[in-house]
Amino acid sequence: MKTRTVSLALIILLLIIPGCSESDETEPTPRPQPVLTPSPEPSPVTECDHFWKSPDCQNPYICYDCDETKGLPTEHVWKNPNFQVAYICENCGEIFGEPLEPGFDIHGLRINTTSGRPFPYKTITRNNPEMATTGVATLLYIDFFDSDTDYPAKAGYEYVVTRIMITFEDENSQANGYQYMTGQTDFFVYDPDEPAVSYDDFRESNIPGFKIVNRKINYYGEDYEYYIKHSQVQNEWVGGISYVVLEYAFLIPAGYDGVVVYITNAANWSGAGNSVISENFDNDTLFFRLRLQSN
């Protein structure tokens, strides 16, 4: 009895356990296998055969290939300042400081004249140097050009031509005449201890009508000769008014802006060689700095 009961139980158990058919079974999805990339072989380290760029004021030696640097930049080589440019390094062009101060600024002379505008001109009479007279001075025009029919070209130079008119009509000038004194000086190198350029300071040139001034123009640190022609175009009384028209022509380095034509009291004449006593220039003297005039 005991043995049968156990066997029957096993049979019942086997019948209850579910079975699996072939159609119910599925294959599992295979997982992708990682692709293994072999590590690259390390490149051998090679030293740069430096090809050095020479140092300058801004940079030390620099290798053209790897940009490695060594050493220090070189020192600046300063070129002395002039009236147009401050200290400038000849190697790298760096600028330091300020240009030289013009003589007109140092000594407080003012450029207060404008083309086309009349200005009072104080001077002395011809018959009585102790008597004053006052006229009117006007800068009529200024022309700049390289050459013309009567003005041959000169490389690196330009012509500046200007006319000035002075009129007198007061009682003193009508009764005793008048004296006038004009000339030219330099805005940059003006020095009251030096006489202004006079007619004794000229020598002949190969340009018709022009003379070479014995003094020179300093432009960007270089000395240049310059040429001048001066003439009186008109001097006559018309209806109680005296008209004096003067023409100045200069041949100067192209772009130079230091030429000044002045009209000053004839009492400033030293009496020797038509020389003017520069220390007597004052605010009654009219100064025409030609390139900077406004029309």
MILUM-483284 format. One line per field, with one value per residue (C-alpha): residue number from 1; residue in three letters; x, y, z. Coordinates in Angstrom, 1 decimal, decimal comma. Each point is the difference from the previous one (the first is absolute). Example, Ala and Ser with C-alpha at 12.3 -4.5 7.8 and 13.67 -1.06 7.14 Angstrom:
n c(1 2)
res c(ALA SER)
c1 c(12,3 1,4)
c2 c(-4,5 3,4)
c3 c(7,8 -0,7)
***
This chain:
n c(1 2 3 4 5 6 7 8 9 10 11 12 13 14 15 16 17 18 19 20 21 22 23 24 25 26 27 28 29 30 31 32 33 34 35 36 37 38 39 40 41 42 43 44 45 46 47 48 49 50 51 52 53 54 55 56 57 58 59 60 61 62 63 64 65 66 67 68 69 70 71 72 73 74 75 76 77 78 79 80 81 82 83 84 85 86 87 88 89 90 91 92 93 94 95 96 97 98 99 100 101 102 103 104 105 106 107 108 109 110 111 112 113 114 115 116 117 118 119 120 121 122 123 124 125 126 127 128 129 130 131 132 133 134 135 136 137 138 139 140 141 142 143 144 145 146 147 148 149 150 151 152 153 154 155 156 157 158 159 160 161 162 163 164 165 166 167 168 169 170 171 172 173 174 175 176 177 178 179 180 181 182 183 184 185 186 187 188 189 190 191 192 193 194 195 196 197 198 199 200 201 202 203 204 205 206 207 208 209 210 211 212 213 214 215 216 217 218 219 220 221 222 223 224 225 226 227 228 229 230 231 232 233 234 235 236 237 238 239 240 241 242 243 244 245 246 247 248 249 250 251 252 253 254 255 256 257 258 259 260 261 262 263 264 265 266 267 268 269 270 271 272 273 274 275 276 277 278 279 280 281 282 283 284 285 286 287 288 289 290 291 292 293 294 295)
res c(MET LYS THR ARG THR VAL SER LEU ALA LEU ILE ILE LEU LEU LEU ILE ILE PRO GLY CYS SER GLU SER ASP GLU THR GLU PRO THR PRO ARG PRO GLN PRO VAL LEU THR PRO SER PRO GLU PRO SER PRO VAL THR GLU CYS ASP HIS PHE TRP LYS SER PRO ASP CYS GLN ASN PRO TYR ILE CYS TYR ASP CYS ASP GLU THR LYS GLY LEU PRO THR GLU HIS VAL TRP LYS ASN PRO ASN PHE GLN VAL ALA TYR ILE CYS GLU ASN CYS GLY GLU ILE PHE GLY GLU PRO LEU GLU PRO GLY PHE ASP ILE HIS GLY LEU ARG ILE ASN THR THR SER GLY ARG PRO PHE PRO TYR LYS THR ILE THR ARG ASN ASN PRO GLU MET ALA THR THR GLY VAL ALA THR LEU LEU TYR ILE ASP PHE PHE ASP SER ASP THR ASP TYR PRO ALA LYS ALA GLY TYR GLU TYR VAL VAL THR ARG ILE MET ILE THR PHE GLU ASP GLU ASN SER GLN ALA ASN GLY TYR GLN TYR MET THR GLY GLN THR ASP PHE PHE VAL TYR ASP PRO ASP GLU PRO ALA VAL SER TYR ASP ASP PHE ARG GLU SER ASN ILE PRO GLY PHE LYS ILE VAL ASN ARG LYS ILE ASN TYR TYR GLY GLU ASP TYR GLU TYR TYR ILE LYS HIS SER GLN VAL GLN ASN GLU TRP VAL GLY GLY ILE SER TYR VAL VAL LEU GLU TYR ALA PHE LEU ILE PRO ALA GLY TYR ASP GLY VAL VAL VAL TYR ILE THR ASN ALA ALA ASN TRP SER GLY ALA GLY ASN SER VAL ILE SER GLU ASN PHE ASP ASN ASP THR LEU PHE PHE ARG LEU ARG LEU GLN SER ASN)
c1 c(0,0 2,7 1,9 -2,9 -1,0 3,4 0,0 -3,4 1,1 3,0 -2,2 -2,5 2,9 1,4 -3,3 -0,5 3,5 -0,5 2,1 1,6 -0,4 2,7 -2,1 -0,1 3,8 1,9 3,6 1,5 1,2 3,8 1,7 2,4 3,6 2,2 2,5 3,4 2,3 3,6 1,8 2,2 3,7 1,4 1,8 3,6 0,7 2,4 1,8 -0,6 2,9 -0,8 0,0 0,3 -1,6 2,3 -1,2 -1,3 -1,2 -3,3 1,0 2,9 1,3 -3,0 0,2 -1,8 -1,0 -1,1 -0,3 2,4 1,7 3,3 1,8 -1,4 -1,1 2,6 0,2 -1,6 2,3 -1,5 0,3 0,0 -3,3 -0,5 -2,8 -2,2 0,5 0,9 2,7 -0,5 1,7 2,0 -0,6 -3,7 -1,5 -1,3 -0,5 0,8 -0,5 -0,9 1,4 2,3 -1,9 -0,1 1,7 -3,2 -1,7 3,0 0,1 -3,7 -0,4 -3,5 -1,1 -3,2 -0,4 -2,5 0,0 -2,4 -0,5 1,4 2,1 1,3 3,6 2,0 3,2 1,7 -0,1 2,8 0,7 -0,3 1,0 -1,3 -3,5 -2,2 -2,4 -2,4 -0,9 -1,9 1,7 -1,8 1,3 -1,6 0,6 2,3 0,7 1,8 1,2 2,8 0,8 -1,3 1,2 2,3 0,7 2,0 -0,6 2,5 -0,2 -1,4 -0,8 -3,1 -0,6 -2,0 -1,0 -1,8 -0,9 -0,4 -1,7 0,7 -2,1 0,5 -2,5 0,4 1,1 3,5 0,7 -1,5 2,2 3,2 -0,1 0,6 2,5 -0,7 2,1 -0,8 2,0 -0,1 1,0 -0,4 -2,7 2,1 3,5 -0,9 2,4 -0,3 3,8 0,4 -0,8 -2,8 1,0 1,1 1,0 3,7 -0,9 -0,6 2,2 -0,7 -1,8 -0,6 -3,8 -0,8 -0,9 0,6 2,8 1,2 -0,3 3,3 -1,9 -1,6 -3,3 0,0 -2,7 -0,4 3,6 1,5 1,4 -1,3 0,9 -2,9 -0,6 -1,8 -1,1 -1,4 -1,4 -2,1 -3,0 -1,6 0,8 -2,2 -2,5 -3,6 -2,6 1,8 0,8 3,5 0,1 3,0 -0,2 2,9 0,5 2,0 0,8 1,8 1,4 -0,1 0,0 -3,5 -2,3 2,2 -2,2 2,5 0,3 -1,2 -0,3 -0,1 -1,0 1,6 0,6 2,7 1,5 1,3 2,4 3,6 1,3 2,6 -0,6 -3,8 0,2 -3,0 0,5 -1,9 -0,2 -2,3 -2,6 -3,2 -3,7 -0,2 2,1 -2,1 1,1 -1,4 0,9 -0,8 -1,0 -2,4 -1,9 -3,8 -1,7)
c2 c(0,0 2,4 -0,5 0,6 3,2 1,5 -1,2 1,5 3,3 0,1 -0,7 2,8 2,4 -0,8 0,6 3,4 1,5 1,8 -0,9 2,1 -0,5 0,7 2,9 1,9 0,3 3,3 0,6 2,8 3,2 -0,1 3,0 2,0 -0,7 3,2 0,7 0,2 2,6 -0,6 3,0 1,9 -0,4 3,2 2,2 0,5 3,6 1,9 3,2 3,1 1,2 3,6 2,5 3,3 3,3 2,8 2,1 3,5 2,7 -1,8 -3,7 -2,3 -2,8 -2,0 -3,4 0,0 -3,7 -0,4 3,6 -0,6 3,2 0,8 3,0 3,6 2,6 2,4 3,6 2,9 2,1 3,5 2,6 3,5 1,9 2,9 2,5 -2,4 -3,4 -0,9 -2,6 -3,0 -3,4 -0,6 -3,8 -0,4 3,5 0,5 3,6 1,6 3,4 3,1 2,0 3,0 3,1 2,6 3,3 2,0 -2,0 0,3 3,8 0,5 1,4 -0,5 -0,7 2,0 0,9 -1,5 0,2 2,7 1,7 3,5 0,7 3,3 0,6 2,4 1,6 3,4 2,8 0,5 3,7 -0,2 -3,4 1,2 0,2 -3,0 -1,0 -2,9 -1,7 -3,2 -3,2 -2,8 -3,4 -0,1 -3,7 -3,0 -2,4 -3,4 -1,8 -2,2 2,0 2,5 1,9 2,3 -2,5 -3,1 -3,2 -1,2 -3,6 -0,1 3,7 2,2 3,7 2,2 3,4 2,6 3,7 2,5 3,4 2,9 3,2 3,4 2,9 1,7 3,6 -0,9 -2,2 2,6 2,8 -1,9 -3,1 -3,4 -2,8 -3,7 -3,0 -3,5 -3,2 -3,7 -2,2 -3,6 -1,2 -2,8 1,4 3,6 1,4 3,6 0,2 -0,6 2,7 -1,0 -0,9 3,2 0,8 -0,6 -3,7 -0,9 -1,4 -0,5 -3,2 -1,6 0,6 3,4 2,7 -2,2 0,2 -2,7 0,9 -0,7 -1,5 -3,4 -1,5 -3,0 -2,4 -3,4 0,4 0,7 3,4 1,3 3,1 2,2 2,8 3,3 2,7 3,3 2,9 3,1 -0,3 3,4 3,2 3,0 2,4 -0,2 2,4 0,8 -3,7 -1,5 -3,5 -2,3 -3,5 -2,4 -3,5 -2,7 -3,3 -2,9 -3,3 -2,3 -3,7 -1,4 0,1 2,3 2,3 2,2 2,9 3,2 3,4 2,9 3,7 2,0 3,5 1,6 1,2 -3,5 0,4 -0,1 2,3 -2,5 -2,3 0,3 -2,2 -0,1 -0,2 -3,1 0,7 2,9 -2,2 0,3 -0,4 3,0 -1,9 -1,9 -3,6 -2,0 -3,7 -0,8 -3,6 0,2 3,1 -0,4 1,7)
c3 c(0,0 0,9 -3,1 -2,4 1,6 -0,7 -3,6 -0,6 1,4 -2,3 -3,0 0,9 0,4 -3,3 -1,6 1,6 -1,0 -3,3 -3,0 -2,7 -3,7 -2,6 -1,5 3,3 0,4 -1,3 -0,5 2,2 -1,9 0,0 1,5 -2,2 0,8 0,6 -2,7 1,6 -1,7 0,7 1,7 -2,4 0,4 1,6 -2,5 0,8 1,4 -2,3 0,8 -2,2 -2,0 0,8 -2,8 1,9 -1,1 1,1 3,0 -0,4 2,4 0,7 0,0 1,0 -2,3 -1,3 -1,6 -3,4 0,4 3,7 1,2 2,9 1,2 1,5 1,2 0,2 -2,4 -1,3 1,3 -1,9 -2,2 0,4 -2,7 1,4 -0,3 -2,4 -0,5 -1,8 1,9 3,6 0,9 -2,4 0,1 -3,2 0,4 0,8 -0,6 3,6 0,9 3,3 1,4 -2,0 -2,9 0,7 1,0 -2,7 0,7 -0,5 2,8 2,3 -0,3 0,0 -3,5 -1,4 -3,5 -0,1 -3,7 -2,5 -3,8 -1,2 3,4 0,6 3,0 1,4 -0,7 2,3 -1,3 -0,3 -2,6 -2,5 0,7 3,8 1,5 3,3 -1,4 -0,2 -2,7 -0,3 -3,2 -0,9 -1,1 -1,8 -1,2 -3,4 -1,0 0,3 -2,9 0,3 -3,2 -1,2 -3,2 -2,5 -3,1 2,0 2,8 -1,0 2,0 2,6 1,3 3,5 0,1 -0,5 -0,6 2,4 -1,4 2,0 -0,3 2,8 -0,4 2,4 -0,1 1,7 0,1 3,4 0,4 1,2 -3,1 -2,3 1,4 0,7 -2,0 1,6 0,4 -0,1 0,9 -1,2 -0,2 0,8 2,9 1,1 2,4 1,4 0,4 0,9 2,5 1,3 0,5 -3,8 -2,6 -2,4 -3,5 -1,9 -3,5 0,9 0,7 -3,7 -2,8 -3,7 -1,2 -3,4 0,2 -1,7 2,5 3,1 2,4 2,5 3,6 1,8 3,0 -0,5 0,8 2,4 -1,0 1,6 1,3 -3,4 -1,1 -3,3 -2,1 -0,9 -2,5 0,2 -2,4 1,2 -2,0 0,3 -2,3 0,8 1,9 -0,8 1,5 -1,4 1,3 3,3 0,7 -0,5 -1,3 0,4 -1,4 0,7 -1,4 1,6 -1,7 1,8 -1,3 3,0 0,8 -0,9 3,1 2,1 2,2 1,8 -2,4 1,6 -1,7 2,4 -0,2 2,9 1,1 -2,1 3,3 0,4 -2,8 1,3 -2,7 -1,2 -3,0 0,3 3,1 2,4 3,7 0,8 3,7 -0,8 -1,5 2,1 -0,4 -2,2 -2,6 -2,5 -0,7 -2,9 0,3 -3,6 -0,1 3,0 -1,1 -0,6 -2,9)
***
